[in-house]
Amino acid sequence: MPELGAFMRHRSVRKYRDDPIPEETIKGLVACAQGAATSSNLQLYSLISVQDPGRREEIAKRCDNYEHIKTCSWFFGFFADHYRLKHLAAKVGEKAEGLGYVEFYTMAVIDAALAAERMVCAAEALGIGICYIGALRNDAQFIKENFGLPEGLFGVFGLCLGWPEEGSTAEIKPRLRQEAIWFREKYDLDPPTEEYDERMKSFHLSQGMNAGVTWSMRSGRRVDRDHLTGREVLKGWLEGQGFNLE
Ligand SMILES: Cc1cc2nc3c(=O)[nH]c(=O)nc-3n(C[C@H](O)[C@H](O)[C@H](O)COP(=O)(O)O)c2cc1C
């Protein structure tokens, strides 16, 4: 199925050439993002691009000091957005009280993610490299202030876009076998994941990375209490930001 090839070449790109992505191209990519399916057509997300180098620097500082935030051609924040709907609902005399439930928080996060991934697929089809930035959630309050967000917005992740550096050695990262993520009829309580450690070990060796720590170990550590990088406060912060999570 050669048509699917374009969808199997994804790899995160963190080093970029200097040449910019033209604004016209970005407008096309935003149109692609908007073409994503969206829950009840509510379109509960917004994008904010940041091109000012000073602001990129400040944002990078709060996001694990990622160089790629500073060096990418375009940087976007993707936001779960209840504000716009609440605002327009008020104009037609609706209180939008349902937005206080966790269901609508989930919906907004899904909408933001679907729009972003649609943009990513389109960008990659043009040869543009991308990297998501979950570290945008490390300091949600800083992001609120830096982006001038009203209540009802939450920075779900950032997205770097740029032309991949010439001669990049970043390879496509292996994934779990289909049998470990796609089950037939019922869930499998012991999905086949062991062989993936071996494949990831070879991948890490080929990339000159530390292969001594297996993917299972690495992933287990990633979800211990010490690796929340500031995000442990998110529930309380979200509630203060108008996402009541009832
Ligand atoms: C929502 C999300 C957040 C991510 N956050 C970061 C990040 O903060 N910094 C980073 O360098 N990569 C980030 N990534 C990239 C992942 O590390 C990467 O997708 C994963 O290791 C798989 O590698 P691949 O994208 O090259 O296939 C993120 C990816 C996703 C989907």
The ligand as an ORCA input file, in Angstrom:
! r2SCAN-3c Opt
* xyz 0 1
  C       2.001     15.196     23.114
  C       3.484     15.010     22.902
  C       4.378     15.731     23.678
  C       5.751     15.633     23.429
  N       6.607     16.423     24.135
  C       7.915     16.478     23.790
  C       8.770     17.426     24.409
  O       8.374     18.168     25.314
  N      10.050     17.502     23.968
  C      10.535     16.714     22.970
  O      11.711     16.874     22.586
  N       9.739     15.767     22.375
  C       8.450     15.649     22.751
  N       7.600     14.752     22.144
  C       8.138     13.836     21.131
  C       8.170     12.393     21.653
  O       9.261     12.236     22.518
  C       8.274     11.469     20.450
  O       7.112     11.610     19.656
  C       8.411     10.004     20.860
  O       9.634      9.778     21.519
  C       8.358      9.090     19.635
  O       9.414      9.442     18.741
  P       9.092      9.906     17.253
  O       8.148     11.071     17.322
  O      10.426     10.305     16.659
  O       8.475      8.740     16.558
  C       6.242     14.753     22.419
  C       5.328     14.008     21.673
  C       3.966     14.119     21.920
  C       2.991     13.329     21.070
*
